[in-house]
Amino acid sequence: MKNILFISSLFLLFLSGCGNKSGIVTSSQKSYIYFIGKTSDVVVSVDKGSKFNIENGQKNQYAMKPGKHLIEIYRNGSIVVKREIFLGDGISKEIEVK
């Protein structure tokens, strides 16, 4: 009788571990910016970071974390665009360079 009780308990313990495990899988949070307009000979700084060259058009998107960012665009050492933007998760934002 003790063996049957032990085996039954073991069997129930085994079955409880085989349940359906479900949850929510989310991707990492990313937003994007892209530049249009006169982007030749300009460099960009995001949040006072290092300056980098950019490519024109929506197909050239730059990934960023969602949130508030300061975008500064320089041409010949002078600021031509200084804009504070807020990016939501999964949002692409267009920035025009004049």
N, C-alpha and C positions, 0 to 999 in steps of 0.2 A: 504494500500500500504506500509506503514511504517513497519507493522508486517511482510509482505512477505520479504522485504529487510533485516530486522533484522534476520529472521529465515534463509534466504539464506546465510547471512554473517556468522552466527553461524555454519551452516552446513559446509561451506567451511573451517572455522577455525578448526572444528573437523576433517575433512578429511586430512588437512595438517599435523596433528599430528600422523596420522596412516601410515606414509610412511615406507619404508623398511630401516631399520637401519643396516648398515654393517660396518665392520671395520676389522682390523687385530688384531688377538689375538696371543700373543707370550708368550712362557713359560719363566720362570726365567732362566737367563744365568748360566749354569753349565758346568764345564769340570771335567775330572776325571784323577787320576793317579793310577797306580797299580804297584806292585813290583814283580820281579821274581829273582830267584837265591838263594843265601844263606841268607835267611831272618830270620833264627832263631837267637835269642839273639841280635837283633838289635833294636834300637829306631830311630825314624825319627823326624826331626824338619822342619817345613815349614815356611819360612820367619822369621827365628829366634824366632819362637813361642815355645810353650810347646812341649816337646818330648812325643811321643806316640809309642806304640807297633804296629806292622803291621802283616798282614796275607799275605802269598805268593799266587800269582796267579791272573789271569785276572778277576776271579769272585769276588775278594775282591777289589773293586774299592773305592777310596776315593774322594768324591765330593769337588771341589774347584771352585772359581770364575775364569773366563777366565782372562788371562793376564800373566805378568812375575812373576815368583816365584823362590825362592832359596830353594832347597831341600838339606838337610844335613842328612846323615845316619851315626849313631854311633854304634860301636861295642866295648864293654869294655872301653867306655869313649873316644875312638879315632875315628876320622872321617874316614870312609872307602869310602864314596861317597859324593862329594860336587858338585852340578850341578845347574846351572841356566837354567830354562826352560821357554818357552812361550807356553801357552795353548790357543787355539782358542775355541770359543763357541761350546759345544757339542763334543769336542775332548777328546779321551782317550790317555794317554801317558804312555808308559811302562818304568820303571826304573829298571835297572839290578843292583843287589847287589852282589859284588864279595867277 
